[in-house]
Amino acid sequence: MKVKSIEETLEDYVISTVGGAYRTKRHWINEGFDEKSAIKKTFNWAYSQMESGIGQKFTWQDAEKGFREMTEIANVFADYCKQVIKS
């Protein structure tokens, strides 16, 4: 049985948290919360998700790096979508 590396574990946490945050924010918006409140509730959920792995599996610095990489990728996708819409 292969044991996951720290990098693989972090990837799983970041990908899971980003996807879950997207769904969680939409849930709170659909429940009638305004954007700011929905994001705050989503952040609290995401924080607890990440906190469960911090220290034992990876550091907050590792998590920051992972989220910044996801942000960069998401921005590239969004820019591409914008270009397609304009054409």
Sequence and secondary structure as in RCSB ss.txt:
>XXXX:A:sequence
MKVKSIEETLEDYVISTVGGAYRTKRHWINEGFDEKSAIKKTFNWAYSQMESGIGQKFTWQDAEKGFREMTEIAN
VFADYCKQVIKS
>XXXX:A:secstr
     HHHHHHHHHHHHHHHHHHHHHHHHHTT  HHHHHHHHHHHHHHHHHTTBTTTB HHHHHHHHHHHHHHHH
HHHHHHHHHHH 
